[in-house]
Amino acid sequence: MITISLEEIHSWERFYRANFINCLSGFKSVSLIGTKSKEGVPNLAVFSNIVHLGADPALVGFINRPKAAAPDTIRNIEDTAVYTINHIHSEMIQQAHQTSARYDSSVNEFDAVGLTMLWRNDCNAPFVTESRIQYSVKLANIIPIPANETWLVIGYIESVYLAKDLREKDGILPLEKYGTVTSLGLSSYYETKHIINLPYAKP
């Protein structure tokens, strides 16, 4: 087993270091977050750090980078208190990844990358038509993380939309059947395969 010191890690080129550290926490869920500015401009951005926070109430969180680096999504959520989260499948990876580019706040990323906006009456933020699993979220909290000037954005899951109802009898959503992909590092995407279902563990 090799040992890699913090000193060695700090000596690496920026993107090499970021990819390496990003991989240590394992494969990540990757989704597109849709918002709309108070001026009415739709925004779309890819996030690979979305996490389940609880089922009752249904809460989901994501980490927003420092506002100087990634201001649009968090500002729109602060202003409107609503957003959408949209799963990514293999046929839309390139368009989804392109949303990570630093477009000006006046640019509609849906148009820029070639994805389609979908509006629903119960949500003032755009969904991604091409996504097979979509849900709307209402802002609960935005919590600063002083250690690196990032932000934990927490929201209540409101409505969920499925391209097909593939729910299993125990409530599992078999994401591999929807083609949902996962990510690793800064720009690598992976398909998934189900291995096993285990019973609830007891002592």
Backbone as ProteinMPNN parsed JSONL, in Angstrom:
{"seq_chain_A": "MITISLEEIHSWERFYRANFINCLSGFKSVSLIGTKSKEGVPNLAVFSNIVHLGADPALVGFINRPKAAAPDTIRNIEDTAVYTINHIHSEMIQQAHQTSARYDSSVNEFDAVGLTMLWRNDCNAPFVTESRIQYSVKLANIIPIPANETWLVIGYIESVYLAKDLREKDGILPLEKYGTVTSLGLSSYYETKHIINLPYAKP", "coords_chain_A": {"N_chain_A": [[0.849, -1.193, 0.0], [0.59, 2.195, -0.88], [1.623, 5.37, 0.473], [0.293, 8.603, 0.562], [1.103, 11.779, 1.199], [-0.219, 14.782, 2.765], [1.332, 16.933, 2.099], [2.438, 16.134, -0.349], [0.09, 15.982, -1.856], [-0.639, 18.687, -1.928], [1.288, 19.608, -3.64], [0.555, 18.957, -6.171], [-0.743, 19.628, -9.493], [-3.549, 21.807, -9.997], [-6.086, 20.794, -11.129], [-5.592, 18.084, -11.324], [-5.221, 17.481, -8.609], [-7.78, 18.173, -7.636], [-9.434, 16.298, -8.977], [-8.452, 13.889, -7.893], [-8.939, 14.143, -5.053], [-11.704, 14.466, -5.154], [-12.497, 11.94, -5.947], [-12.157, 10.35, -3.697], [-14.34, 10.227, -1.953], [-16.036, 8.575, -3.23], [-18.363, 7.228, -5.747], [-20.769, 9.538, -7.044], [-24.058, 10.968, -6.852], [-25.384, 12.627, -9.651], [-26.886, 15.449, -10.967], [-29.068, 17.763, -12.694], [-29.742, 21.054, -11.751], [-32.434, 23.148, -11.885], [-33.31, 26.553, -12.121], [-34.855, 29.826, -11.806], [-34.175, 33.214, -12.4], [-34.909, 36.286, -10.567], [-35.327, 38.121, -12.48], [-36.372, 36.645, -14.456], [-34.835, 34.929, -16.015], [-34.072, 31.714, -17.097], [-32.062, 29.158, -15.545], [-29.588, 26.639, -15.588], [-27.721, 24.07, -14.116], [-25.119, 21.692, -13.512], [-24.751, 19.442, -10.81], [-22.833, 17.525, -8.584], [-23.056, 16.697, -5.994], [-25.332, 16.089, -4.53], [-27.381, 15.176, -1.851], [-29.273, 12.849, 0.105], [-31.184, 13.815, 2.878], [-33.19, 13.189, 4.628], [-36.333, 11.44, 5.159], [-38.768, 12.063, 6.268], [-39.571, 14.968, 7.396], [-39.36, 14.982, 3.761], [-36.262, 15.617, 2.697], [-33.621, 17.15, 0.872], [-30.227, 17.856, 0.076], [-27.641, 20.023, -1.219], [-24.292, 20.977, -2.12], [-23.213, 24.19, -2.687], [-20.733, 25.839, -4.474], [-18.245, 28.398, -3.543], [-19.692, 31.663, -3.656], [-18.532, 33.526, -5.368], [-17.469, 31.962, -7.356], [-19.569, 30.402, -8.304], [-22.301, 31.767, -8.681], [-24.991, 31.907, -9.658], [-27.037, 29.816, -9.399], [-27.458, 29.561, -6.557], [-28.122, 32.207, -5.894], [-30.498, 32.556, -7.353], [-32.109, 30.688, -6.052], [-32.156, 31.767, -3.479], [-33.605, 34.068, -4.076], [-36.075, 33.166, -5.118], [-36.855, 30.837, -3.826], [-37.459, 28.32, -4.823], [-36.686, 25.361, -6.739], [-35.644, 22.914, -9.214], [-34.745, 19.449, -9.447], [-33.102, 17.261, -11.57], [-32.608, 14.115, -12.936], [-29.82, 12.683, -14.735], [-29.286, 10.979, -17.766], [-27.582, 8.646, -19.971], [-27.846, 9.585, -22.592], [-27.864, 12.297, -22.499], [-25.597, 13.304, -21.361], [-23.437, 14.881, -22.37], [-24.616, 17.405, -22.945], [-25.551, 18.021, -20.382], [-23.133, 18.138, -18.92], [-21.965, 20.343, -20.137], [-23.265, 22.474, -18.991], [-21.735, 23.18, -16.861], [-20.0, 25.082, -17.652], [-18.905, 28.53, -17.445], [-21.253, 30.456, -17.937], [-22.638, 33.702, -18.658], [-24.8, 35.487, -16.415], [-27.02, 36.363, -17.767], [-27.54, 34.515, -19.689], [-29.481, 31.867, -20.969], [-29.085, 28.707, -20.005], [-30.347, 26.357, -20.85], [-30.982, 26.829, -23.563], [-28.377, 27.312, -24.444], [-27.018, 24.865, -24.204], [-28.606, 23.019, -25.442], [-30.786, 21.662, -24.268], [-34.194, 21.03, -23.144], [-36.615, 23.182, -21.812], [-39.11, 22.618, -19.335], [-42.135, 23.558, -18.074], [-44.192, 23.573, -15.224], [-47.387, 24.012, -13.68], [-47.343, 24.069, -10.896], [-44.878, 24.898, -10.079], [-42.348, 27.318, -9.992], [-39.956, 27.119, -11.295], [-37.818, 25.819, -13.854], [-38.098, 22.524, -15.272], [-36.19, 19.768, -16.692], [-36.923, 18.59, -19.735], [-35.884, 16.284, -21.001], [-35.02, 14.687, -18.916], [-35.574, 11.733, -16.994], [-36.321, 11.314, -14.398], [-37.61, 13.613, -12.243], [-37.86, 16.271, -9.866], [-39.499, 18.694, -7.815], [-38.406, 21.286, -5.602], [-38.58, 22.99, -2.505], [-37.115, 25.696, -0.883], [-35.504, 25.237, 2.255], [-33.326, 25.767, 4.1], [-30.286, 27.682, 3.959], [-27.053, 27.079, 4.605], [-24.048, 28.349, 5.727], [-20.674, 27.217, 5.132], [-17.944, 27.745, 6.713], [-15.307, 26.754, 6.484], [-14.485, 26.401, 3.82], [-15.847, 28.316, 2.458], [-18.163, 27.492, 1.16], [-21.624, 26.483, 0.576], [-24.311, 24.871, 2.165], [-27.201, 23.884, 0.801], [-30.468, 23.321, 1.605], [-33.492, 21.622, 0.972], [-37.087, 21.092, 0.797], [-38.561, 18.265, -0.615], [-41.061, 18.361, -3.001], [-43.003, 17.777, -5.379], [-42.826, 14.827, -7.399], [-41.766, 13.492, -10.497], [-42.004, 10.915, -12.812], [-40.751, 9.305, -15.701], [-41.576, 6.741, -16.362], [-43.474, 4.445, -14.394], [-41.68, 2.629, -12.456], [-41.436, 1.704, -9.938], [-40.459, -0.444, -7.266], [-41.818, -3.082, -5.142], [-41.089, -2.503, -2.543], [-40.696, 0.176, -2.498], [-38.345, 1.018, -3.606], [-36.665, 2.88, -6.095], [-35.595, 1.792, -9.068], [-32.9, 2.926, -10.234], [-31.11, 2.279, -12.26], [-32.703, 1.253, -14.256], [-33.907, 3.469, -15.267], [-31.823, 4.605, -16.469], [-30.234, 6.379, -15.118], [-27.257, 8.12, -14.454], [-24.04, 8.174, -12.758], [-21.319, 9.985, -11.144], [-17.749, 10.69, -11.106], [-14.804, 12.182, -9.879], [-14.02, 15.247, -11.609], [-15.174, 15.219, -14.122], [-16.014, 12.732, -15.087], [-18.268, 10.167, -16.013], [-20.559, 7.533, -15.17], [-22.3, 4.452, -15.774], [-24.682, 2.412, -13.949], [-25.113, -0.726, -12.163], [-27.315, -3.048, -10.782], [-26.636, -4.971, -7.868], [-27.357, -6.495, -5.477], [-30.148, -7.031, -3.294], [-30.577, -6.568, 0.096], [-31.858, -7.743, 3.26], [-33.398, -5.735, 5.901], [-31.069, -4.823, 8.305], [-30.448, -6.346, 11.452], [-29.391, -6.635, 14.908]], "CA_chain_A": [[0.0, 0.0, 0.0], [1.391, 3.412, -0.922], [1.191, 6.479, 1.323], [0.331, 9.907, -0.101], [1.017, 12.774, 2.267], [-0.882, 16.041, 2.443], [2.345, 17.772, 1.448], [2.496, 15.72, -1.755], [-1.17, 16.382, -2.489], [-0.582, 20.132, -2.171], [2.257, 19.901, -4.699], [-0.006, 18.575, -7.463], [-1.467, 20.598, -10.321], [-4.872, 22.071, -9.42], [-7.169, 19.92, -11.578], [-5.203, 16.729, -10.916], [-5.52, 17.396, -7.173], [-9.235, 18.199, -7.449], [-9.966, 15.005, -9.405], [-8.046, 12.86, -6.924], [-9.688, 14.322, -3.804], [-13.119, 14.245, -5.457], [-12.747, 10.498, -6.063], [-12.026, 9.643, -2.422], [-15.648, 10.017, -1.309], [-16.779, 7.558, -3.978], [-19.272, 7.648, -6.808], [-21.704, 10.551, -6.562], [-25.223, 11.278, -7.656], [-25.162, 13.827, -10.462], [-28.172, 15.905, -11.474], [-29.174, 19.148, -13.144], [-30.624, 21.89, -10.942], [-33.058, 24.202, -12.675], [-33.82, 27.697, -11.368], [-35.179, 31.005, -12.602], [-33.81, 34.429, -11.691], [-36.031, 37.193, -10.336], [-35.542, 38.828, -13.748], [-37.061, 35.731, -15.361], [-33.909, 34.171, -16.858], [-33.868, 30.339, -16.64], [-30.68, 28.753, -15.297], [-29.428, 25.195, -15.443], [-26.345, 23.771, -13.714], [-24.893, 20.321, -13.081], [-24.228, 19.306, -9.444], [-22.502, 16.125, -8.283], [-22.964, 16.537, -4.531], [-26.696, 16.102, -3.997], [-27.465, 14.128, -0.834], [-30.507, 12.613, 0.86], [-31.043, 14.265, 4.265], [-34.263, 12.666, 5.464], [-37.531, 11.048, 4.42], [-39.978, 12.588, 6.894], [-39.963, 15.402, 6.055], [-38.471, 14.616, 2.661], [-35.279, 16.689, 2.554], [-32.455, 16.89, 0.048], [-29.282, 18.948, 0.169], [-26.501, 20.037, -2.133], [-23.254, 21.948, -1.78], [-22.916, 25.215, -3.691], [-19.367, 26.361, -4.35], [-18.232, 29.814, -3.143], [-20.553, 32.467, -4.527], [-17.742, 34.193, -6.401], [-17.216, 31.001, -8.431], [-20.826, 29.824, -8.812], [-23.308, 32.598, -8.006], [-26.338, 32.006, -10.224], [-28.015, 28.879, -8.827], [-27.793, 29.885, -5.171], [-28.812, 33.5, -5.878], [-31.872, 32.344, -7.807], [-32.835, 29.986, -4.985], [-32.385, 32.764, -2.427], [-34.611, 35.036, -4.517], [-37.375, 32.575, -5.471], [-37.111, 29.758, -2.859], [-37.853, 27.068, -5.491], [-35.797, 24.844, -7.767], [-35.933, 21.546, -9.619], [-33.608, 18.549, -9.591], [-33.397, 16.421, -12.726], [-31.6, 13.091, -13.15], [-29.134, 12.676, -16.022], [-29.047, 9.653, -18.344], [-26.419, 8.62, -20.857], [-28.087, 10.283, -23.854], [-27.825, 13.746, -22.291], [-24.423, 13.617, -20.545], [-22.624, 15.974, -22.903], [-25.325, 18.672, -22.718], [-25.558, 18.275, -18.938], [-21.791, 18.554, -18.5], [-21.678, 21.67, -20.68], [-23.822, 23.503, -18.101], [-20.726, 23.569, -15.868], [-19.266, 26.232, -18.183], [-19.271, 29.77, -16.76], [-22.061, 31.354, -18.76], [-23.077, 34.936, -18.017], [-26.105, 35.366, -15.757], [-28.089, 36.698, -18.718], [-27.663, 33.43, -20.664], [-30.336, 30.723, -20.657], [-28.272, 27.52, -20.262], [-31.116, 25.383, -21.627], [-30.743, 27.14, -24.969], [-26.949, 27.253, -24.746], [-26.51, 23.489, -24.29], [-29.495, 22.192, -26.248], [-31.793, 20.921, -23.501], [-35.525, 21.614, -23.304], [-37.303, 23.594, -20.586], [-40.46, 22.134, -19.095], [-42.755, 24.319, -16.993], [-45.417, 23.005, -14.649], [-48.13, 25.065, -12.99], [-47.104, 24.091, -9.445], [-43.471, 25.195, -9.795], [-41.855, 28.515, -10.681], [-38.611, 26.832, -11.785], [-37.925, 24.91, -15.004], [-37.622, 21.15, -15.291], [-35.512, 19.36, -17.926], [-37.815, 17.66, -20.429], [-35.195, 15.04, -21.334], [-34.759, 13.914, -17.714], [-36.589, 10.707, -16.742], [-36.748, 11.479, -13.004], [-37.563, 15.04, -11.952], [-38.649, 16.65, -8.697], [-39.452, 20.101, -7.422], [-37.889, 21.462, -4.247], [-38.812, 24.283, -1.866], [-35.994, 26.012, 0.001], [-35.657, 25.164, 3.701], [-32.224, 26.5, 4.737], [-28.976, 27.804, 3.33], [-26.144, 27.084, 5.748], [-22.668, 28.592, 5.298], [-19.616, 26.336, 5.6], [-16.805, 28.671, 6.739], [-14.014, 26.121, 6.204], [-14.086, 26.64, 2.428], [-16.75, 29.331, 1.913], [-19.24, 26.9, 0.374], [-22.95, 26.619, 1.183], [-25.205, 23.721, 2.135], [-28.565, 24.306, 0.465], [-31.392, 22.258, 2.014], [-34.839, 21.886, 0.494], [-38.165, 20.108, 0.941], [-39.045, 17.683, -1.861], [-42.5, 18.603, -3.131], [-43.615, 16.867, -6.346], [-41.897, 13.962, -8.123], [-42.273, 13.121, -11.818], [-41.288, 9.77, -13.368], [-41.094, 9.021, -17.092], [-42.322, 5.491, -16.251], [-43.592, 4.017, -13.002], [-40.924, 1.393, -12.296], [-41.232, 1.482, -8.51], [-40.539, -1.813, -6.783], [-42.833, -3.248, -4.101], [-40.608, -1.946, -1.274], [-40.501, 1.613, -2.658], [-37.084, 1.306, -4.303], [-36.673, 3.332, -7.487], [-34.432, 1.151, -9.689], [-32.369, 4.001, -11.071], [-30.449, 1.75, -13.455], [-33.718, 1.045, -15.293], [-34.159, 4.786, -15.85], [-30.589, 5.038, -17.122], [-29.565, 7.411, -14.321], [-25.803, 7.937, -14.366], [-23.348, 8.703, -11.595], [-20.102, 10.683, -11.565], [-16.537, 10.533, -10.317], [-13.899, 13.235, -10.278], [-14.648, 16.475, -12.096], [-15.828, 15.145, -15.429], [-16.214, 11.352, -15.526], [-19.63, 9.708, -15.779], [-20.625, 6.085, -15.154], [-23.582, 3.769, -15.646], [-24.733, 1.58, -12.75], [-25.697, -2.063, -12.284], [-27.775, -3.563, -9.5], [-25.897, -6.152, -7.418], [-28.104, -7.339, -4.548], [-31.038, -6.45, -2.299], [-30.402, -7.25, 1.373], [-32.918, -7.423, 4.239], [-33.071, -4.744, 6.938], [-30.112, -5.442, 9.228], [-30.747, -6.312, 12.889], [-28.341, -7.297, 15.698]], "C_chain_A": [[0.884, 1.241, 0.0], [0.797, 4.463, 0.022], [1.351, 7.778, 0.553], [0.113, 10.959, 0.973], [0.253, 14.007, 1.795], [0.075, 16.98, 1.721], [2.451, 17.432, -0.043], [1.239, 16.151, -2.502], [-1.148, 17.868, -2.836], [0.36, 20.496, -3.323], [1.687, 19.629, -6.1], [-0.65, 19.754, -8.185], [-2.935, 20.638, -9.882], [-5.932, 21.051, -9.832], [-6.864, 18.453, -11.277], [-5.582, 16.505, -9.453], [-7.02, 17.331, -6.931], [-9.868, 16.872, -7.855], [-9.677, 13.926, -8.367], [-8.868, 12.949, -5.64], [-11.173, 14.033, -4.019], [-13.443, 12.756, -5.499], [-12.787, 9.788, -4.712], [-13.364, 9.369, -1.739], [-16.544, 9.077, -2.107], [-17.631, 8.124, -5.088], [-20.34, 8.569, -6.238], [-22.929, 10.623, -7.469], [-24.931, 12.563, -8.419], [-26.491, 14.2, -11.118], [-28.06, 17.337, -11.963], [-30.145, 19.893, -12.249], [-31.119, 23.04, -11.806], [-33.609, 25.296, -11.776], [-34.236, 28.791, -12.348], [-34.847, 32.239, -11.78], [-35.032, 35.3, -11.464], [-36.31, 38.048, -11.562], [-36.189, 37.938, -14.795], [-36.162, 34.917, -16.259], [-33.755, 32.752, -16.307], [-32.384, 30.031, -16.495], [-30.647, 27.251, -15.113], [-27.969, 24.898, -15.131], [-26.249, 22.339, -13.208], [-24.256, 20.325, -11.688], [-23.995, 17.824, -9.161], [-22.375, 15.892, -6.782], [-24.339, 16.639, -3.875], [-26.854, 14.921, -3.043], [-28.857, 14.073, -0.211], [-30.274, 13.018, 2.309], [-32.136, 13.733, 5.18], [-35.494, 12.378, 4.642], [-38.809, 11.632, 5.012], [-39.595, 13.708, 7.868], [-38.923, 15.013, 5.007], [-37.539, 15.783, 2.363], [-34.112, 16.235, 1.686], [-31.531, 18.098, 0.155], [-28.266, 18.901, -0.957], [-25.534, 21.126, -1.694], [-23.06, 22.898, -2.954], [-21.518, 25.745, -3.43], [-19.399, 27.819, -3.872], [-18.971, 30.682, -4.159], [-19.782, 33.182, -5.629], [-17.519, 33.279, -7.598], [-18.504, 30.499, -9.072], [-22.015, 30.56, -8.195], [-24.753, 32.376, -8.432], [-27.361, 31.103, -9.55], [-28.426, 29.306, -7.424], [-28.507, 31.234, -5.083], [-30.27, 33.339, -6.315], [-32.713, 31.642, -6.75], [-33.117, 30.93, -3.821], [-33.533, 33.697, -2.801], [-36.003, 34.431, -4.686], [-37.811, 31.443, -4.548], [-37.599, 28.458, -3.503], [-36.791, 26.673, -6.509], [-36.212, 23.433, -8.13], [-34.637, 20.753, -9.667], [-33.988, 17.484, -10.607], [-32.267, 15.42, -12.955], [-31.048, 13.164, -14.571], [-28.999, 11.227, -16.489], [-28.012, 9.775, -19.454], [-26.613, 9.42, -22.142], [-28.026, 11.807, -23.71], [-26.594, 14.19, -21.504], [-23.679, 14.833, -21.076], [-23.297, 17.33, -22.705], [-25.323, 19.031, -21.235], [-24.198, 18.779, -18.469], [-21.473, 19.973, -18.967], [-22.253, 22.782, -19.811], [-22.834, 23.924, -17.022], [-19.869, 24.727, -16.371], [-19.774, 27.514, -17.52], [-19.984, 30.726, -17.711], [-22.414, 32.608, -17.96], [-24.483, 34.743, -17.451], [-27.272, 35.655, -16.693], [-28.366, 35.581, -19.706], [-28.58, 32.337, -20.133], [-29.557, 29.459, -21.016], [-29.029, 26.43, -21.013], [-30.854, 25.593, -23.117], [-29.28, 26.929, -25.338], [-26.454, 25.828, -24.956], [-27.419, 22.553, -25.074], [-30.408, 21.273, -25.476], [-33.093, 21.717, -23.49], [-36.143, 21.946, -21.957], [-38.699, 22.985, -20.531], [-41.006, 22.883, -17.888], [-44.012, 23.606, -16.529], [-46.065, 24.066, -13.76], [-47.794, 25.178, -11.515], [-45.68, 24.481, -9.09], [-42.991, 26.357, -10.64], [-40.394, 28.366, -11.095], [-38.731, 25.796, -12.898], [-37.383, 23.513, -14.722], [-36.889, 20.901, -16.61], [-36.357, 18.278, -18.588], [-37.161, 16.303, -20.644], [-34.95, 14.143, -20.124], [-35.905, 12.94, -17.442], [-37.069, 10.678, -15.3], [-36.537, 12.938, -12.648], [-38.316, 15.287, -10.645], [-38.457, 18.125, -8.377], [-39.095, 20.201, -5.945], [-38.18, 22.879, -3.767], [-37.715, 24.525, -0.836], [-36.376, 25.891, 1.475], [-34.602, 26.025, 4.39], [-31.046, 26.626, 3.781], [-27.976, 28.026, 4.457], [-24.71, 27.316, 5.255], [-21.712, 27.57, 5.896], [-18.321, 27.152, 5.582], [-15.477, 28.057, 6.309], [-13.548, 26.353, 4.771], [-15.033, 27.59, 1.691], [-17.778, 28.759, 0.937], [-20.543, 26.998, 1.175], [-23.707, 25.308, 1.072], [-26.626, 24.228, 1.93], [-29.494, 23.13, 0.733], [-32.792, 22.613, 1.544], [-35.795, 20.742, 0.755], [-38.553, 19.585, -0.444], [-40.561, 17.846, -1.899], [-43.148, 17.597, -4.076], [-42.535, 16.097, -7.095], [-42.551, 13.519, -9.42], [-41.381, 12.032, -12.403], [-41.731, 9.538, -14.812], [-41.902, 7.731, -17.198], [-42.407, 5.131, -14.777], [-42.942, 2.649, -12.861], [-40.656, 1.084, -10.825], [-41.348, 0.01, -8.156], [-41.447, -1.881, -5.558], [-42.419, -2.666, -2.757], [-40.332, -0.452, -1.363], [-39.206, 1.994, -3.353], [-37.374, 1.811, -5.718], [-35.435, 2.731, -8.153], [-33.793, 2.088, -10.708], [-31.697, 3.489, -12.338], [-31.445, 1.517, -14.599], [-34.139, 2.357, -15.943], [-32.925, 5.311, -16.601], [-29.845, 6.116, -16.364], [-28.08, 7.109, -14.186], [-25.271, 8.522, -13.06], [-22.035, 9.334, -12.054], [-18.955, 10.407, -10.609], [-15.542, 11.574, -10.806], [-14.667, 14.445, -10.775], [-15.471, 16.278, -13.355], [-15.998, 13.737, -15.976], [-17.601, 10.882, -15.103], [-19.7, 8.192, -15.962], [-22.071, 5.605, -15.138], [-23.518, 2.851, -14.427], [-25.372, 0.229, -13.042], [-26.095, -2.542, -10.898], [-27.03, -4.844, -9.144], [-26.784, -7.055, -6.558], [-29.029, -6.481, -3.703], [-30.893, -7.231, -1.009], [-31.53, -6.865, 2.328], [-32.438, -6.371, 5.223], [-32.198, -5.414, 7.996], [-30.536, -5.26, 10.684], [-29.613, -7.005, 13.641], [-28.594, -8.791, 15.824]], "O_chain_A": [[1.823, 1.334, 0.791], [-0.396, 4.433, 0.323], [2.4, 8.036, -0.037], [-0.954, 11.016, 1.585], [0.099, 14.244, 0.597], [-0.331, 17.731, 0.834], [2.541, 18.322, -0.889], [1.31, 16.626, -3.636], [-1.588, 18.261, -3.916], [0.239, 21.571, -3.91], [2.281, 20.032, -7.1], [-1.048, 20.742, -7.568], [-3.489, 19.627, -9.45], [-6.612, 20.495, -8.969], [-7.776, 17.671, -11.008], [-6.178, 15.488, -9.098], [-7.486, 16.532, -6.119], [-10.747, 16.37, -7.155], [-10.56, 13.145, -8.01], [-9.428, 11.95, -5.188], [-11.822, 13.427, -3.166], [-14.545, 12.352, -5.127], [-13.396, 8.724, -4.598], [-13.499, 8.378, -1.021], [-17.678, 8.811, -1.711], [-17.632, 9.328, -5.346], [-20.766, 8.408, -5.094], [-22.854, 10.377, -8.673], [-24.303, 13.478, -7.888], [-27.138, 13.363, -11.747], [-27.083, 18.031, -11.683], [-31.256, 19.42, -12.01], [-30.335, 23.797, -12.378], [-34.29, 25.014, -10.79], [-34.002, 28.693, -13.553], [-35.192, 32.314, -10.601], [-36.073, 35.09, -12.087], [-37.386, 38.632, -11.685], [-36.52, 38.397, -15.889], [-36.65, 34.269, -17.185], [-33.346, 32.592, -15.156], [-31.552, 30.571, -17.224], [-31.569, 26.662, -14.548], [-27.075, 25.412, -15.802], [-27.166, 21.831, -12.563], [-23.343, 21.104, -11.416], [-24.841, 16.981, -9.457], [-21.662, 14.986, -6.352], [-24.481, 17.21, -2.794], [-26.5, 13.793, -3.386], [-29.522, 15.092, -0.026], [-29.279, 12.615, 2.912], [-32.009, 13.824, 6.401], [-35.703, 12.964, 3.579], [-39.831, 11.693, 4.328], [-39.324, 13.438, 9.038], [-37.763, 14.75, 5.327], [-37.967, 16.812, 1.842], [-33.675, 15.086, 1.757], [-31.994, 19.229, 0.305], [-28.058, 17.856, -1.574], [-25.905, 22.068, -0.994], [-22.779, 22.47, -4.073], [-21.166, 26.062, -2.294], [-20.474, 28.415, -3.804], [-18.884, 30.458, -5.366], [-20.322, 33.418, -6.71], [-17.395, 33.754, -8.727], [-18.522, 30.2, -10.267], [-22.665, 30.039, -7.288], [-25.664, 32.631, -7.644], [-28.437, 31.564, -9.167], [-29.618, 29.403, -7.132], [-29.417, 31.387, -4.268], [-31.17, 33.924, -5.711], [-33.888, 31.961, -6.571], [-34.202, 30.894, -3.242], [-34.337, 34.072, -1.948], [-37.003, 35.1, -4.427], [-38.996, 31.116, -4.485], [-38.103, 27.581, -2.802], [-36.092, 27.519, -7.065], [-37.031, 22.822, -7.444], [-33.565, 21.311, -9.898], [-35.057, 16.879, -10.52], [-31.115, 15.809, -13.145], [-31.716, 13.642, -15.488], [-28.639, 10.35, -15.704], [-27.617, 10.879, -19.828], [-25.635, 9.887, -22.725], [-28.126, 12.525, -24.704], [-26.542, 15.324, -21.029], [-23.328, 15.726, -20.305], [-22.634, 18.301, -22.34], [-25.121, 20.189, -20.867], [-24.122, 19.741, -17.705], [-20.787, 20.719, -18.268], [-21.784, 23.918, -19.879], [-23.063, 24.919, -16.335], [-19.092, 25.296, -15.605], [-20.925, 27.583, -17.088], [-19.392, 31.677, -18.22], [-22.478, 32.572, -16.732], [-25.257, 33.929, -17.955], [-28.397, 35.23, -16.429], [-29.315, 35.667, -20.485], [-28.464, 31.931, -18.976], [-29.382, 29.16, -22.197], [-28.414, 25.652, -21.742], [-30.543, 24.647, -23.841], [-28.976, 26.426, -26.42], [-25.574, 25.593, -25.784], [-27.045, 21.412, -25.344], [-30.776, 20.208, -25.973], [-33.107, 22.913, -23.782], [-36.194, 21.1, -21.065], [-39.378, 22.856, -21.55], [-40.415, 22.849, -16.809], [-44.793, 23.101, -17.336], [-45.383, 24.903, -13.168], [-47.935, 26.251, -10.929], [-45.298, 24.407, -7.922], [-43.197, 26.384, -11.853], [-39.677, 29.357, -11.231], [-39.652, 24.979, -12.883], [-36.373, 23.335, -14.042], [-36.955, 21.717, -17.529], [-36.488, 17.175, -18.056], [-37.815, 15.273, -20.485], [-34.697, 12.95, -20.291], [-37.071, 13.281, -17.637], [-38.107, 10.086, -15.003], [-35.42, 13.45, -12.738], [-39.292, 14.599, -10.348], [-37.406, 18.712, -8.633], [-39.431, 19.327, -5.145], [-38.047, 23.844, -4.52], [-37.425, 23.656, -0.014], [-37.428, 26.372, 1.897], [-34.94, 26.911, 5.175], [-30.842, 25.783, 2.909], [-28.039, 29.027, 5.172], [-24.214, 26.54, 4.438], [-21.905, 27.11, 7.022], [-17.666, 27.241, 4.543], [-14.604, 28.771, 5.817], [-12.349, 26.488, 4.526], [-15.025, 27.662, 0.462], [-18.212, 29.441, 0.008], [-20.568, 27.518, 2.29], [-23.742, 24.699, 0.003], [-27.181, 24.918, 2.785], [-29.323, 22.059, 0.15], [-33.236, 23.751, 1.693], [-35.392, 19.59, 0.913], [-38.843, 20.373, -1.345], [-41.255, 17.506, -0.94], [-43.784, 16.65, -3.614], [-41.467, 16.632, -7.391], [-43.741, 13.208, -9.45], [-40.163, 12.191, -12.486], [-42.923, 9.568, -15.117], [-42.809, 7.631, -18.024], [-41.516, 5.469, -13.998], [-43.577, 1.627, -13.116], [-39.763, 0.301, -10.5], [-42.213, -0.698, -8.669], [-41.806, -0.846, -4.996], [-43.27, -2.365, -1.92], [-39.798, 0.135, -0.423], [-38.989, 3.167, -3.658], [-38.204, 1.255, -6.437], [-34.319, 3.133, -7.824], [-34.113, 2.043, -11.896], [-31.703, 4.165, -13.366], [-31.074, 1.579, -15.771], [-34.673, 2.355, -17.052], [-32.99, 6.335, -17.28], [-28.915, 6.716, -16.904], [-27.69, 5.991, -13.849], [-25.963, 9.261, -12.36], [-21.677, 9.229, -13.228], [-19.147, 9.96, -9.478], [-15.443, 11.824, -12.007], [-15.825, 14.648, -10.411], [-16.368, 17.072, -13.64], [-16.114, 13.553, -17.187], [-18.054, 11.157, -13.992], [-18.994, 7.629, -16.799], [-22.95, 6.254, -14.571], [-22.434, 2.546, -13.929], [-26.078, 0.061, -14.037], [-25.312, -2.455, -9.952], [-26.813, -5.701, -10.0], [-26.951, -8.236, -6.863], [-28.719, -5.323, -3.426], [-31.07, -8.449, -1.012], [-32.094, -5.777, 2.214], [-31.238, -6.138, 5.368], [-32.56, -6.467, 8.522], [-30.93, -4.169, 11.097], [-28.941, -7.871, 13.08], [-27.809, -9.498, 16.456]]}, "name": "protein", "num_of_chains": 1, "seq": "MITISLEEIHSWERFYRANFINCLSGFKSVSLIGTKSKEGVPNLAVFSNIVHLGADPALVGFINRPKAAAPDTIRNIEDTAVYTINHIHSEMIQQAHQTSARYDSSVNEFDAVGLTMLWRNDCNAPFVTESRIQYSVKLANIIPIPANETWLVIGYIESVYLAKDLREKDGILPLEKYGTVTSLGLSSYYETKHIINLPYAKP"}
